Amino acid sequence: MTPKQTFYENQAKSIITKMQARKMEGYYCPDKESARGKILELIGTDKKVVTYGGSMSLDEIGIKEAVEEAGHDLLRREKYVTPEEKAECFAKQTLSDVYLMSTNAITLDGELVNIDGSGNRVACLAFGPKEVIILAGMNKVVTDVEEGVKRARNFAAPPNTVRLSCDTPCAKTGECGNCLKDTICCEIVVTRASRVPGRIKVVFVGEELGY
């Protein structure tokens, strides 16, 4: 392993230990391929309803296709277009067996920091689906919650606004403009712990993933 890979593994193991006190589970995988396999292992072999929140990280490891190939029912949110259909999709997501997502940041102490526009992603993280599996590249690690919020607003939100064609200051300047019009930073949620032991699982990847 390279020094950077060793550092990532050691850092992840330290965070995972702290997450245990927060009743969340953590796993470390050195690369995308092993992370995809670990997520499938965590979902299990029994057929389940699996869905997901918007995440470039999930797309980068090809987990959606792998879930379908494994025989699970994948609720593809892209198929729901109208406001009525989207509302139906969000309702179904809350009743799913497994919810897949990434996180905008995770602190060295094991807390999750997420910013959301419509709120469906952070809502499912907090309540609803039986299990939540989070894919997190080691580029998402920050020192504390304050740095996590700064990371979400200045490094995650700007490229997402470009991807989603949002008319926001950060889409033009690349840094947070603390805007309200057309903002995708509506909800800021810090997950300190899981009320249900083991419901939230974080798969760390020793690579950079997503925004």
C-alpha positions as CSV (number, residue, x, y, z in Angstrom):
1,M,0.0,0.0,0.0
2,T,1.0,3.6,-0.6
3,P,1.4,5.9,2.4
4,K,-1.8,7.6,1.5
5,Q,-3.7,4.3,1.3
6,T,-2.3,3.4,4.8
7,F,-3.3,6.8,6.1
8,Y,-6.9,6.3,4.7
9,E,-7.2,2.9,6.3
10,N,-5.9,4.0,9.7
11,Q,-8.1,7.1,9.7
12,A,-11.2,5.1,8.7
13,K,-10.6,2.5,11.4
14,S,-10.4,5.3,14.0
15,I,-13.7,6.8,12.9
16,I,-15.4,3.4,12.8
17,T,-14.4,2.8,16.4
18,K,-16.0,6.1,17.4
19,M,-19.1,5.4,15.4
20,Q,-19.7,2.3,17.5
21,A,-20.5,4.5,20.5
22,R,-23.0,6.2,18.2
23,K,-24.7,2.9,17.4
24,M,-23.7,3.1,13.8
25,E,-21.6,0.5,11.9
26,G,-18.6,1.2,9.7
27,Y,-16.6,-0.8,7.2
28,Y,-13.5,0.1,5.3
29,C,-12.9,-0.9,1.6
30,P,-9.7,0.0,-0.2
31,D,-11.3,0.6,-3.6
32,K,-14.6,1.0,-5.6
33,E,-14.9,-2.7,-6.5
34,S,-14.6,-4.0,-2.9
35,A,-17.0,-1.3,-1.8
36,R,-19.6,-2.4,-4.3
37,G,-19.2,-6.0,-3.0
38,K,-19.5,-4.9,0.6
39,I,-22.7,-3.0,0.0
40,L,-24.2,-6.1,-1.8
41,E,-23.1,-8.2,1.2
42,L,-24.8,-5.8,3.6
43,I,-28.0,-5.8,1.6
44,G,-28.0,-9.6,1.7
45,T,-29.3,-12.3,-0.6
46,D,-33.0,-12.2,0.4
47,K,-34.9,-10.1,-2.1
48,K,-35.4,-6.6,-0.8
49,V,-36.8,-3.2,-1.9
50,V,-33.8,-1.0,-2.4
51,T,-33.8,2.7,-3.2
52,Y,-31.4,5.7,-3.1
53,G,-30.9,9.4,-2.7
54,G,-29.1,11.6,-5.3
55,S,-25.4,10.6,-5.2
56,M,-22.6,10.8,-7.6
57,S,-20.6,8.4,-5.4
58,L,-23.2,5.7,-5.9
59,D,-23.1,6.2,-9.7
60,E,-19.3,6.0,-9.7
61,I,-19.2,2.5,-8.3
62,G,-22.1,1.2,-10.4
63,I,-24.1,-0.1,-7.4
64,K,-27.5,0.5,-8.8
65,E,-26.9,-1.9,-11.7
66,A,-25.3,-4.4,-9.3
67,V,-28.3,-4.3,-7.0
68,E,-30.7,-5.2,-9.9
69,E,-28.3,-7.9,-11.1
70,A,-28.4,-9.4,-7.6
71,G,-32.2,-9.8,-8.0
72,H,-33.4,-7.0,-5.7
73,D,-36.3,-4.6,-6.5
74,L,-34.6,-1.3,-7.2
75,L,-36.9,1.7,-6.9
76,R,-35.4,4.0,-9.6
77,R,-36.4,7.6,-8.6
78,E,-35.6,8.9,-12.1
79,K,-38.7,7.2,-13.5
80,Y,-40.9,9.5,-11.3
81,V,-41.2,12.9,-13.1
82,T,-44.3,14.9,-12.3
83,P,-44.7,16.4,-8.8
84,E,-47.4,13.8,-8.1
85,E,-45.1,11.0,-9.2
86,K,-42.2,12.4,-7.1
87,A,-44.5,12.5,-4.0
88,E,-45.4,8.9,-4.6
89,C,-41.8,7.9,-5.0
90,F,-40.8,9.7,-1.8
91,A,-43.6,7.9,0.1
92,K,-42.4,4.5,-1.3
93,Q,-38.8,5.3,-0.3
94,T,-39.7,5.7,3.3
95,L,-41.1,2.2,3.3
96,S,-38.1,0.6,1.6
97,D,-35.9,-2.1,3.1
98,V,-32.6,-0.4,2.2
99,Y,-31.8,3.2,1.4
100,L,-28.5,3.9,-0.3
101,M,-26.9,7.3,-0.1
102,S,-23.6,9.2,0.3
103,T,-22.9,11.9,2.9
104,N,-21.6,15.4,2.4
105,A,-19.2,15.0,5.2
106,I,-18.3,12.7,8.1
107,T,-16.3,14.0,11.1
108,L,-13.3,12.4,12.7
109,D,-15.6,11.8,15.7
110,G,-18.1,9.9,13.5
111,E,-20.9,12.4,13.0
112,L,-22.6,12.7,9.6
113,V,-23.2,16.2,8.1
114,N,-25.7,16.6,5.2
115,I,-27.3,19.4,3.3
116,D,-30.4,18.8,1.2
117,G,-32.7,20.6,-1.1
118,S,-36.1,18.9,-1.0
119,G,-35.3,17.1,2.2
120,N,-36.1,13.5,1.1
121,R,-32.6,12.3,1.4
122,V,-32.0,13.5,5.0
123,A,-35.5,12.5,5.9
124,C,-34.8,8.9,4.9
125,L,-31.5,9.0,6.7
126,A,-33.3,10.0,9.9
127,F,-36.4,7.9,9.7
128,G,-38.3,5.4,7.5
129,P,-36.2,2.8,5.6
130,K,-35.3,-0.3,7.7
131,E,-31.6,0.2,6.8
132,V,-29.5,3.0,5.5
133,I,-26.2,2.2,3.8
134,I,-23.9,5.2,3.2
135,L,-21.0,5.2,0.7
136,A,-18.3,7.6,1.6
137,G,-15.0,8.3,-0.1
138,M,-12.3,9.4,2.3
139,N,-12.4,12.8,0.7
140,K,-15.6,13.3,2.7
141,V,-13.7,13.2,6.1
142,V,-13.5,16.5,8.0
143,T,-12.3,17.5,11.5
144,D,-15.7,18.6,12.9
145,V,-19.3,19.5,12.2
146,E,-18.4,23.2,11.5
147,E,-16.0,22.1,8.8
148,G,-18.5,19.6,7.5
149,V,-21.1,22.4,6.9
150,K,-18.4,24.5,5.2
151,R,-17.4,21.5,3.0
152,A,-21.1,20.8,2.1
153,R,-21.7,24.4,1.1
154,N,-18.5,25.2,-0.6
155,F,-17.3,21.9,-2.2
156,A,-20.4,19.7,-2.5
157,A,-23.2,22.2,-3.3
158,P,-21.5,24.3,-6.1
159,P,-20.8,21.4,-8.5
160,N,-24.3,20.0,-7.7
161,T,-25.9,23.3,-8.7
162,V,-24.1,23.2,-12.0
163,R,-25.2,19.5,-12.5
164,L,-28.8,20.4,-11.7
165,S,-28.7,23.7,-13.7
166,C,-29.6,25.8,-10.7
167,D,-29.5,29.6,-10.9
168,T,-27.5,30.2,-7.8
169,P,-24.4,32.3,-7.0
170,C,-22.3,29.2,-6.3
171,A,-23.1,27.8,-9.7
172,K,-21.3,30.9,-11.2
173,T,-18.6,31.6,-8.7
174,G,-17.8,28.1,-7.2
175,E,-18.3,29.3,-3.6
176,C,-21.3,29.6,-1.3
177,G,-23.2,32.9,-1.7
178,N,-25.5,32.2,1.2
179,C,-28.4,32.5,-1.2
180,L,-32.1,31.8,-0.7
181,K,-33.5,32.0,-4.2
182,D,-33.3,28.6,-6.0
183,T,-31.1,27.3,-3.1
184,I,-30.5,23.6,-2.8
185,C,-29.2,24.2,0.8
186,C,-32.6,24.1,2.5
187,E,-31.9,21.5,5.2
188,I,-28.7,21.1,7.2
189,V,-28.8,17.9,9.3
190,V,-26.2,16.5,11.7
191,T,-26.6,12.8,12.6
192,R,-25.0,12.3,16.0
193,A,-26.2,8.8,16.5
194,S,-28.6,6.1,15.3
195,R,-31.6,5.5,17.6
196,V,-31.8,2.0,16.2
197,P,-28.5,0.2,16.7
198,G,-26.9,-0.8,13.4
199,R,-29.6,0.8,11.2
200,I,-27.1,3.2,9.7
201,K,-24.0,1.6,8.1
202,V,-21.1,3.6,6.5
203,V,-18.9,2.0,3.9
204,F,-15.7,4.0,3.7
205,V,-13.7,3.8,0.5
206,G,-10.0,4.5,0.2
207,E,-10.5,6.7,-2.8
208,E,-12.1,10.0,-3.6
209,L,-15.7,9.7,-4.6
210,G,-18.4,12.2,-5.5
211,Y,-18.4,15.9,-4.6
